[in-house]
Amino acid sequence: QVQLVESGGGLVQAGGSLSLTCAASGINISDYALGWYRQAPGNQREWLASIDSSGRPTYISRVKGRFTISRDTAKNTIYLLLNGLKPDDTADYYCRIYASRIDYWGQGTQVTVNS
């Protein structure tokens, strides 16, 4: 059974940083594309960043330079480092593992940024 468990969310002041972790089990993350998404109250879920099976990252423009996606294949874990946080970054953050025939999501971790 595949499980993705996010952690690392919390309350932070504007300008602060958080490091989100997504621990995967039941699947080898090195074989798949990995992504981070977020959903703010009343908004649709938004893609933030991905890292492909070769380890190449891509980002939505509004977080490029502030957020960093990475993976540790030995630990089967995906990371999202959030720097320079703004109140608009307040949302639930989700990790995802996907390919043509699979699509797994974590349960989310909440990030709240105070001004």
C-alpha positions as CSV (number, residue, x, y, z in Angstrom):
1,Q,0.0,0.0,0.0
2,V,1.4,3.4,-1.0
3,Q,1.4,6.1,1.6
4,L,2.6,9.7,1.5
5,V,2.9,11.5,4.8
6,E,3.6,15.3,4.8
7,S,5.0,17.1,7.8
8,G,6.7,20.3,8.6
9,G,3.9,22.8,8.3
10,G,3.1,25.4,10.9
11,L,2.8,29.0,11.7
12,V,5.5,31.4,10.6
13,Q,6.0,35.2,10.3
14,A,6.2,36.8,6.9
15,G,9.8,36.5,5.6
16,G,10.3,33.3,7.5
17,S,11.1,29.8,6.3
18,L,9.7,26.3,6.6
19,S,10.9,22.9,5.4
20,L,8.2,20.5,4.3
21,T,8.8,16.7,4.2
22,C,6.9,14.0,2.4
23,A,7.8,10.5,3.5
24,A,6.8,7.8,1.0
25,S,6.3,4.2,1.6
26,G,5.2,1.3,-0.6
27,I,6.7,3.0,-3.7
28,N,10.2,3.8,-4.9
29,I,10.2,7.6,-5.5
30,S,13.2,7.5,-7.8
31,D,11.1,5.9,-10.5
32,Y,8.5,8.6,-10.8
33,A,7.8,12.3,-11.1
34,L,7.2,14.1,-7.8
35,G,5.3,17.3,-7.1
36,W,4.2,19.7,-4.5
37,Y,0.9,21.5,-4.6
38,R,-1.1,23.8,-2.4
39,Q,-4.7,24.8,-1.8
40,A,-5.8,27.9,-0.1
41,P,-9.3,28.2,1.3
42,G,-11.8,28.9,-1.4
43,N,-9.2,28.3,-4.1
44,Q,-8.4,25.5,-6.5
45,R,-5.4,23.3,-5.8
46,E,-2.3,24.8,-7.4
47,W,0.8,23.2,-8.7
48,L,4.1,24.6,-7.2
49,A,7.0,22.5,-8.2
50,S,8.0,19.1,-9.6
51,I,11.1,17.0,-9.9
52,D,11.3,14.3,-12.6
53,S,12.7,10.9,-12.3
54,S,16.1,12.2,-13.4
55,G,16.1,14.8,-10.6
56,R,15.4,17.9,-12.7
57,P,13.2,20.5,-10.9
58,T,10.6,22.8,-12.4
59,Y,8.7,25.6,-10.7
60,I,5.7,27.8,-11.1
61,S,7.1,31.3,-11.7
62,R,5.6,32.9,-8.5
63,V,7.7,30.6,-6.3
64,K,10.8,30.2,-8.3
65,G,13.8,31.5,-6.3
66,R,11.8,31.2,-3.0
67,F,10.9,27.5,-2.9
68,T,13.2,24.6,-3.5
69,I,12.0,21.0,-4.3
70,S,14.4,18.1,-3.7
71,R,14.4,14.4,-3.0
72,D,16.4,11.9,-1.1
73,T,16.0,8.6,-2.8
74,A,17.8,6.7,0.0
75,K,15.3,8.0,2.5
76,N,12.4,7.8,-0.1
77,T,11.5,11.3,0.9
78,I,10.6,14.5,-0.9
79,Y,11.2,18.0,0.4
80,L,10.0,21.5,-0.2
81,L,12.0,24.3,1.3
82,L,9.9,27.5,1.6
83,N,11.9,30.7,2.0
84,G,10.7,34.3,2.0
85,L,7.2,33.3,3.0
86,K,4.4,35.7,2.4
87,P,0.8,35.8,3.8
88,D,-0.4,34.7,0.3
89,D,1.5,31.5,0.8
90,T,-0.9,30.4,3.5
91,A,-2.5,27.1,2.3
92,D,-2.5,23.4,2.8
93,Y,0.5,21.9,1.0
94,Y,0.3,18.4,-0.6
95,C,2.9,16.1,-2.2
96,R,2.1,13.9,-5.1
97,I,3.8,11.0,-6.9
98,Y,2.5,10.4,-10.4
99,A,3.0,8.7,-13.8
100,S,0.8,7.6,-16.6
101,R,-0.9,5.0,-14.6
102,I,-0.5,6.0,-11.0
103,D,-1.4,9.1,-9.0
104,Y,-0.9,9.3,-5.2
105,W,-1.4,12.2,-2.9
106,G,-0.5,12.9,0.7
107,Q,-3.0,14.2,3.3
108,G,-1.5,17.7,3.4
109,T,0.2,19.9,5.9
110,Q,-1.0,23.3,6.8
111,V,1.2,26.4,6.4
112,T,0.1,29.7,7.9
113,V,2.0,32.9,7.3
114,N,1.3,35.9,9.5
115,S,2.0,39.5,8.3
